Amino acid sequence: MSMTQTLVAIPTLIALLGVPVTTPLAWKSGIACPKELQLAGVCNATNTGNQIVVDGSRANDHSDGAPGRKTEDSWHSSAGPPQPPVKSEFEQCLDDWNRYIGCFQRADPADPAAPSAPAPAIPAVTITDLARFAPAGAVVAGEPDNVGVAGLPTNFVASASAHTVSGELFGYPITVRFTPAGFDFDYGDGTAATTSDGGRSWSALGQAQFTPTTTSHVYSERGEYDASVDVRYTAEIDLGIGWFPVDGEVTSAGPAQRIRIFEAHTALVAHTCEQAPSSPGC
């Protein structure tokens, strides 16, 4: 509705309600005067233009004690009856909460949260990176008492077990678990052997001395030999999220152990040392 149409409706309503207007309306001749205004005597056909001008006041009669009529501001209002305030999407969602509609308040697009920086990637861990965490090599021992007899088995035992080592790698805390996977014996006389375990003593095996075992060795000549054993370990790492295996093996070289080998000579005798303790050689 235009301003002109709005102003025309005002005197029409006033005339129909019987409210006197103290100042007449000036009606421009460019627009025909409505019949309702002609009956009310408020049209002036001699005016020109396309607008009307309302210049005056309306009398309210309260002498009868009736409530006053609506103010002019009320008549000029075109918004209709008061409307309830418009609720935000979040408020509407909360009203529907009992209908099990999930509500999530959107972030303000004008002030988005700064994206978090991606966590630095941990470099791939290789078995070479774990070499410095490897334990010291095992010490090998020869039975009996690092002494042997040429031509007879000397039993070797090396102790190694699974264990963990903690430290820091690439700036991250790390735990490494080493598990023995193989034993490489070097007997010091140019021969070597590889076994899956470090061996056991004769007493642990329930065997007599100079009995062959999986880790024993026979020296052919008397002399002193430097025997040693290298332990090969598999590795697993834990960076705080569980254990992960690492391909390859770490070898821990063991220190040398001096082994003395003697010769044994036999002779025919009439009695044993138990039978004749004073016999030569007893």
Disulfide bonds with the S-S distance in Angstrom:
Cys33-Cys43 1.45
Cys93-Cys103 1.97
Cys273-Cys282 1.94
